[in-house]
């Protein structure tokens, strides 16, 4: 696989995911780019509560300015809370709110089967299982944190 093929595969997978994601509620994040960053930041917070903007940026590979803006929008939307770091008062620690929003519930309930079948142009169960299994392997090994290792 060439770098161009890998890039185009990533773009295709992202587009399939976008087709399945429910729209964000009004006032949360206003466009798809914000949705992508919001998902990456929220996913990182699942495994790393009480973390900082700079730590999220390192782990995810997102620019610190993008993480900072996303954190501000997620805070305004009520998806996360921040508190001063007891060890360093200049730094804010970020964590998800304990209650799951309706949108998060919708995202968790969403499945890619129909969008994958449409993108592949087939409803052949064997082909769909094969591609879904390959995606499961990739998802296990290529997590959002792997991007952070590319930039270090």
N, C-alpha and C positions, 0 to 999 in steps of 0.2 A: 504494500500500500504506500502510495506517495503522500507527502504532506498535503497536497491539494485534495486528493481523495479523502483523506482524514478530515480536513476542514469541511468539505462538502457534506460528508456523512454527518458530522456534528451539526451542521446547519439544518440538514434534513430532519434529524432527530429532534432538534429544538422546535422546528415547525410542527412536527407531529404532536409534541407535547403541548404547544400553544393551542392547537385545535381542541384539545381535551380540557384544558384548564378552564374553570368557570371564570367569568369576568369578576374583577375586583369590585367590592362595593364602592359606591360614590364616596369620594373624599379620602380613600385609602392611598392608592398610587395610581396616577392618572393615565399611564400608557404602558405598553408591553415591556419596554426597556426597564421601567420601574418594577414591573411584575417579575421579570427575570432576576433582578438584583434582590428583590424582596424574598423570593423563594430561596435564593442562595443564602442570604443572611439568616432567614428563619430556620433553614435546614442546619446551618452551622450552630445556631443557638440551641437546637435540640441536644446536641452532644456536648456543648460547651456553655452552660449557663454561667452567669456572672463573669462575663468576658468584656473586652474592650473593643473599640472600633479598630485599633491597630492590630490586635490579635486576630480579629475576623478577617481583616485584609490579608494578613500573612497566610492564614489557613486556606482562604478561598481564592486568592490571586486577584481579587477585585481591587481596583485602586482605592486607596484610603478615602479619597474625596467622595467616591461613589458609595462606599459603605457608610460614611458619615451622613450623607444626604438620605440614603435609604433608611438608616436608623431614625433620623428625624421624622420622616414620613410615617414609618411604622409606629413611632411613639405617638404622633398626632392621631393616627388611626386607632390607637388603643391596643395594638398587637404586642407591644413590648413596654417595659418600664426600665428606667435607669435610676441609679443611685450612686452617690459618691463612693469611691473605693476607700475603705478604711485605712488601707496601707499607703495611699497616695491621693489626697483630697483633690488634686487637679484632674484626676482621671475618673471617668464615669464607667460603672459596670452595667452591663446590659443583660436583661433576661426576658424571656417570654412571659406574658401574663398567664396565670394558671388556668383561666377559663378559655376554652376553645371557641373561636368565633364561628358563625355560620359558614363563612367562606372557607375557613380551614377545614371544617367538617366536609364541605362539598369537595374540596381538593383531595382529601383523604379517601373519599368514596369514589372518586373518578377512576376510570380504567381506560387503558389505551386500545383495547381490542378493536373497536369499530374504526377508530382513526387509523390504526395500523393496517387493517384490512383494506380500507379505502386507499391509503398511500401505496400499498403493494398491488392494488388492483386485483385482489383475489379474496375469496372466502374459504380457500382450501385449508382445512383445519391443520393438516400436517405442516404445511408451509408456515402458517401463523404460529404454531407451537415452536417450530425451529427458530424463527426470527425472535420470538419472545424469549426463548431460552438463551439465545445469543445476547440479547439485551440484558437479561438477568446477570449473565457472567460479566459483561462490561460494567454494569452498575455496581457489582460487588467489588470490582478491582479499580475502577476509575471513579472515585468519589470526588465531591467538590474539593476536598482537602488535597487531592493529588495535584491540582492546578497550582496550589501554593508552593509545592516542591519544585515546579518548573522555574519559578522566579527566584529561588534562593541560590 
